[in-house]
Amino acid sequence: MTASQTLRPTSLKEFKGKDDIKENLAIYIKAAKKNNACLDHCLFYGLPGTGKTSLAFIVANELERNIKVIQGTCLQRTVDIINLMLTLEKNDMIFIDEIHAINPQIHELLFSVMEDFALDISLGKDFNAKTTRIEIPKFTLIGATTTLGKISQPLQDRFGIIFNIKSYDEKSLIEIIDNVCEKINCALTKSEKEIVARNSKGIPRIAIRILKRIRDFREVDKKISIEEILHRLQIIDQGINIDDYEYLQALHKTNKPIGLKTLSQLLTIDVSTIETKIEPFLFTKKFIQKTNSGRTITIDGKKWLEKNIEKKF
């Protein structure tokens, strides 16, 4: 078991925050147990680091089921789906991370798998082609994605349980921080934990990353302040880091809408990273807005830059 895995919650009770999601999941799990049935297929979507993978493993733990894990990027050919399905036993679970990355051309094969628990395989070519149906054991598919819009509607419709895992409020983050601090032996004061929570963008994974670095710095210098550590980590204010800062600066200096590809060239950061790592939080803070011509910085974004101009690294 890796260090990152040991920090994952293993039960709904241990999973902090998202009470509405946990309460509903608990009901669905109890019903499946009572009827000795498979849980409906689940789709978890939301920002990276919000607990989608943790929830998938928790569901498997709560149901006491085997879970197979695979990345969507590994499912690009018909044979990839066939090989995966032929390894299943009754009531198994499959977790497909970044399910939007599955080749759209094989989505139709998943339809019969998810609805009818059967594989429709075409044998032969042209006029000699015949379709053979292979029954497979009933199972639960759990998909996770950071970009729901990239999943076709017909595939989305095959999921009976869909949850949007949004960013966390400060109270929930502090609960997570308390739990992680105990596990990694990182002693912080109440105010220090609040500072970490405020600079985590509402994302548990970011909070955990900061806590690990705090632990490292204080192994060497017990008196170093949280503020100095954040500065060394290039976190400026409210979780906004140097990449976010330079993104805002690019919009501010240009003073006109900029397209995503142009921003990528200016910042030398790939488009996917900008869309998934930088922009979501800045949109949430209303520091940027999207127009038909491209991205622009808002008045709030300009005010933040003016306030933090001296903190540039």
C-alpha positions as CSV (number, residue, x, y, z in Angstrom):
1,M,0.0,0.0,0.0
2,T,1.4,3.4,-1.0
3,A,1.5,6.5,1.3
4,S,-1.2,8.2,-0.7
5,Q,-3.5,5.2,-0.3
6,T,-3.1,5.1,3.4
7,L,-4.4,8.7,3.6
8,R,-7.6,7.8,1.8
9,P,-10.7,7.3,3.9
10,T,-12.0,3.7,3.8
11,S,-15.6,4.2,4.9
12,L,-18.4,6.7,4.5
13,K,-18.0,7.6,8.2
14,E,-14.4,8.5,7.7
15,F,-15.0,10.5,4.5
16,K,-15.3,14.1,5.7
17,G,-17.8,16.6,4.2
18,K,-20.4,16.0,1.4
19,D,-23.0,14.8,3.9
20,D,-25.8,14.9,1.3
21,I,-23.9,12.6,-1.1
22,K,-22.8,10.3,1.8
23,E,-26.4,10.0,3.1
24,N,-27.8,9.0,-0.3
25,L,-24.9,6.6,-1.1
26,A,-25.5,4.9,2.3
27,I,-29.1,4.3,1.4
28,Y,-28.2,2.9,-2.1
29,I,-25.6,0.6,-0.5
30,K,-28.0,-0.7,2.2
31,A,-30.6,-1.4,-0.4
32,A,-28.1,-3.3,-2.6
33,K,-27.0,-5.3,0.4
34,K,-30.5,-6.1,1.5
35,N,-31.5,-7.4,-1.9
36,N,-28.1,-9.1,-2.5
37,A,-28.0,-7.1,-5.7
38,C,-25.5,-5.0,-7.7
39,L,-25.4,-1.3,-7.0
40,D,-26.5,0.7,-10.0
41,H,-23.7,2.0,-12.1
42,C,-22.3,5.3,-10.6
43,L,-20.8,8.4,-12.2
44,F,-18.8,10.8,-10.1
45,Y,-17.8,14.1,-11.7
46,G,-16.0,17.2,-10.5
47,L,-12.7,18.9,-10.1
48,P,-9.5,16.9,-9.6
49,G,-8.7,16.0,-6.0
50,T,-12.2,16.2,-4.6
51,G,-12.5,12.6,-3.6
52,K,-14.0,10.8,-6.6
53,T,-11.5,7.9,-6.5
54,S,-11.8,7.7,-2.7
55,L,-15.6,7.4,-3.0
56,A,-15.3,4.6,-5.5
57,F,-13.1,2.6,-3.2
58,I,-15.4,3.3,-0.2
59,V,-18.4,2.0,-2.1
60,A,-16.5,-1.2,-2.8
61,N,-15.4,-1.5,0.8
62,E,-18.9,-0.9,2.2
63,L,-20.3,-3.5,-0.2
64,E,-17.4,-5.9,0.5
65,R,-16.9,-6.3,-3.3
66,N,-13.8,-6.7,-5.4
67,I,-12.9,-3.6,-7.5
68,K,-10.9,-3.5,-10.7
69,V,-9.3,-0.2,-11.6
70,I,-8.5,1.1,-15.1
71,Q,-7.9,4.4,-16.8
72,G,-10.2,5.5,-19.6
73,T,-7.1,6.1,-21.8
74,C,-6.5,2.3,-21.6
75,L,-9.9,1.6,-23.3
76,Q,-9.4,2.5,-26.9
77,R,-10.2,-0.7,-28.8
78,T,-13.1,-3.1,-28.8
79,V,-10.7,-5.8,-27.5
80,D,-9.9,-3.7,-24.5
81,I,-13.5,-3.7,-23.3
82,I,-13.9,-7.4,-24.1
83,N,-10.8,-8.4,-22.2
84,L,-11.9,-6.3,-19.2
85,M,-15.4,-7.8,-19.1
86,L,-14.2,-11.3,-19.4
87,T,-12.3,-11.0,-16.2
88,L,-15.4,-10.2,-14.2
89,E,-17.0,-12.3,-11.5
90,K,-20.5,-11.8,-10.1
91,N,-21.0,-8.6,-8.2
92,D,-17.5,-7.3,-9.0
93,M,-17.0,-3.6,-9.4
94,I,-15.1,-1.7,-12.1
95,F,-13.7,1.8,-11.5
96,I,-12.8,3.7,-14.7
97,D,-10.9,6.9,-13.9
98,E,-11.2,9.7,-16.4
99,I,-13.9,7.7,-18.2
100,H,-14.3,10.6,-20.7
101,A,-11.0,9.4,-22.2
102,I,-12.6,6.2,-23.5
103,N,-12.6,6.0,-27.3
104,P,-16.1,7.3,-28.3
105,Q,-16.2,4.7,-31.1
106,I,-16.5,1.9,-28.6
107,H,-19.2,3.5,-26.4
108,E,-21.9,1.5,-28.1
109,L,-20.3,-1.7,-26.8
110,L,-20.6,-0.3,-23.3
111,F,-24.3,0.3,-23.7
112,S,-25.2,-3.4,-23.9
113,V,-22.6,-4.2,-21.2
114,M,-24.1,-1.8,-18.8
115,E,-27.8,-2.4,-19.6
116,D,-28.0,-6.0,-20.5
117,F,-24.8,-7.4,-18.9
118,A,-23.9,-8.8,-22.3
119,L,-21.2,-8.4,-24.9
120,D,-22.4,-8.1,-28.5
121,I,-19.4,-9.1,-30.6
122,S,-19.3,-8.9,-34.4
123,L,-17.5,-11.8,-36.0
124,G,-16.4,-11.9,-39.7
125,K,-16.4,-9.1,-42.2
126,D,-18.9,-7.5,-44.6
127,F,-21.7,-9.8,-45.7
128,N,-20.3,-12.7,-43.6
129,A,-20.4,-10.7,-40.4
130,K,-22.4,-12.2,-37.6
131,T,-23.2,-10.8,-34.1
132,T,-22.6,-13.1,-31.2
133,R,-23.9,-12.2,-27.7
134,I,-21.9,-13.3,-24.7
135,E,-23.5,-13.0,-21.3
136,I,-21.3,-11.6,-18.5
137,P,-21.8,-11.5,-14.7
138,K,-23.8,-8.7,-13.2
139,F,-21.4,-6.0,-12.0
140,T,-21.3,-2.3,-11.0
141,L,-19.4,0.3,-13.2
142,I,-18.2,3.4,-11.4
143,G,-16.9,6.1,-13.7
144,A,-15.0,9.3,-12.6
145,T,-14.5,12.3,-14.8
146,T,-13.3,15.9,-14.5
147,T,-15.1,16.9,-17.7
148,L,-18.7,15.6,-17.8
149,G,-19.4,17.4,-21.1
150,K,-17.0,15.1,-22.9
151,I,-19.1,12.0,-22.1
152,S,-21.9,11.4,-24.6
153,Q,-25.4,11.7,-23.4
154,P,-26.3,8.1,-24.2
155,L,-23.4,6.9,-22.1
156,Q,-24.4,9.3,-19.2
157,D,-28.0,7.9,-19.4
158,R,-26.7,4.4,-18.5
159,F,-25.6,5.5,-15.1
160,G,-28.3,5.2,-12.4
161,I,-26.4,7.2,-9.8
162,I,-24.7,10.4,-10.7
163,F,-23.0,12.8,-8.2
164,N,-21.3,16.2,-8.7
165,I,-18.4,16.3,-6.3
166,K,-17.8,20.0,-5.8
167,S,-15.1,21.8,-3.9
168,Y,-15.3,21.7,-0.1
169,D,-16.1,24.4,2.4
170,E,-13.5,25.5,4.9
171,K,-15.1,23.6,7.8
172,S,-15.0,20.3,5.9
173,L,-11.4,21.0,4.8
174,I,-10.3,21.6,8.4
175,E,-11.9,18.2,9.4
176,I,-9.9,16.6,6.6
177,I,-6.7,18.5,7.7
178,D,-7.2,17.3,11.3
179,N,-7.4,13.7,10.1
180,V,-4.4,13.9,7.8
181,C,-2.3,15.7,10.4
182,E,-2.8,12.9,12.8
183,K,-1.9,10.3,10.2
184,I,1.3,12.0,9.0
185,N,2.4,13.3,12.4
186,C,2.2,17.0,11.5
187,A,1.2,19.1,14.5
188,L,-0.4,22.4,13.7
189,T,-2.3,25.0,15.7
190,K,-5.9,25.8,15.0
191,S,-5.0,29.0,13.2
192,E,-2.4,27.2,11.1
193,K,-5.0,24.7,10.0
194,E,-7.3,27.5,9.0
195,I,-4.5,29.1,6.9
196,V,-3.9,25.8,5.1
197,A,-7.7,25.4,4.5
198,R,-8.0,28.9,3.1
199,N,-5.1,28.2,0.7
200,S,-6.3,24.8,-0.6
201,K,-8.9,26.1,-3.2
202,G,-11.5,23.9,-1.6
203,I,-9.6,20.8,-2.8
204,P,-8.6,18.1,-0.3
205,R,-5.7,16.9,-2.5
206,I,-4.2,20.3,-2.4
207,A,-4.6,20.5,1.4
208,I,-2.8,17.2,1.8
209,R,0.0,18.3,-0.5
210,I,0.5,21.4,1.5
211,L,0.5,19.5,4.8
212,K,3.2,17.1,3.5
213,R,5.4,20.0,2.6
214,I,4.8,21.7,5.9
215,R,5.9,18.5,7.6
216,D,9.1,18.4,5.5
217,F,10.0,22.0,6.2
218,R,9.5,21.6,9.9
219,E,11.6,18.5,10.1
220,V,14.5,20.8,9.1
221,D,13.3,24.0,10.8
222,K,10.8,23.7,13.6
223,K,10.3,27.5,13.9
224,I,9.5,28.2,10.2
225,S,6.1,29.9,9.9
226,I,3.2,28.7,7.7
227,E,3.4,32.0,5.8
228,E,7.0,31.4,4.9
229,I,6.3,27.8,3.8
230,L,3.5,29.0,1.6
231,H,5.8,31.6,0.1
232,R,8.4,28.9,-0.6
233,L,5.6,26.8,-2.2
234,Q,4.8,29.8,-4.4
235,I,1.3,30.1,-3.0
236,I,0.4,33.7,-2.9
237,D,-3.1,34.2,-1.4
238,Q,-6.3,32.2,-1.1
239,G,-4.5,29.3,-2.7
240,I,-3.6,31.2,-5.8
241,N,-0.2,30.1,-7.0
242,I,2.4,31.5,-9.4
243,D,0.8,29.8,-12.4
244,D,-2.5,31.4,-11.5
245,Y,-0.8,34.7,-11.0
246,E,0.9,34.7,-14.3
247,Y,-2.4,33.7,-16.0
248,L,-4.1,36.7,-14.5
249,Q,-1.1,38.9,-15.4
250,A,-1.3,37.8,-19.0
251,L,-5.0,38.7,-19.2
252,H,-4.4,42.0,-17.5
253,K,-1.4,43.1,-19.6
254,T,-3.2,42.2,-22.9
255,N,-6.4,44.0,-21.7
256,K,-8.5,42.3,-24.3
257,P,-10.1,38.8,-24.7
258,I,-7.5,36.1,-25.2
259,G,-8.1,32.6,-26.8
260,L,-7.1,29.5,-24.9
261,K,-4.4,28.5,-27.4
262,T,-2.9,31.9,-27.3
263,L,-2.8,31.8,-23.5
264,S,-1.2,28.4,-23.6
265,Q,1.6,29.8,-25.8
266,L,2.1,32.8,-23.6
267,L,2.3,30.8,-20.5
268,T,4.0,27.8,-22.0
269,I,1.4,25.6,-20.2
270,D,-0.7,23.1,-22.0
271,V,-4.3,23.7,-22.7
272,S,-5.6,20.8,-20.6
273,T,-3.7,22.1,-17.5
274,I,-5.1,25.6,-18.0
275,E,-8.7,24.2,-18.3
276,T,-8.5,21.8,-15.4
277,K,-6.0,23.2,-13.0
278,I,-6.0,27.0,-13.4
279,E,-9.3,28.3,-14.6
280,P,-11.9,26.5,-12.5
281,F,-10.9,28.2,-9.2
282,L,-10.4,31.6,-11.0
283,F,-13.9,31.3,-12.4
284,T,-15.2,30.4,-9.0
285,K,-13.6,33.5,-7.5
286,K,-15.0,35.5,-10.4
287,F,-11.5,36.8,-11.3
288,I,-12.0,35.8,-14.9
289,Q,-14.8,35.4,-17.4
290,K,-15.3,33.7,-20.7
291,T,-16.6,35.6,-23.7
292,N,-17.2,34.6,-27.4
293,S,-13.8,36.2,-28.1
294,G,-11.8,34.6,-25.3
295,R,-11.0,35.0,-21.7
296,T,-10.9,38.3,-19.9
297,I,-9.9,39.4,-16.4
298,T,-12.7,40.9,-14.2
299,I,-12.6,43.9,-11.9
300,D,-12.3,41.6,-9.0
301,G,-9.4,39.9,-10.7
302,K,-7.6,43.2,-11.2
303,K,-8.2,44.2,-7.6
304,W,-6.6,41.0,-6.4
305,L,-3.6,41.6,-8.7
306,E,-3.2,45.1,-7.4
307,K,-3.4,43.9,-3.8
308,N,-0.8,41.1,-4.3
309,I,1.5,42.7,-6.8
310,E,4.4,42.9,-4.3
311,K,4.1,39.2,-3.6
312,K,5.3,38.1,-7.0
313,F,8.1,35.6,-6.8
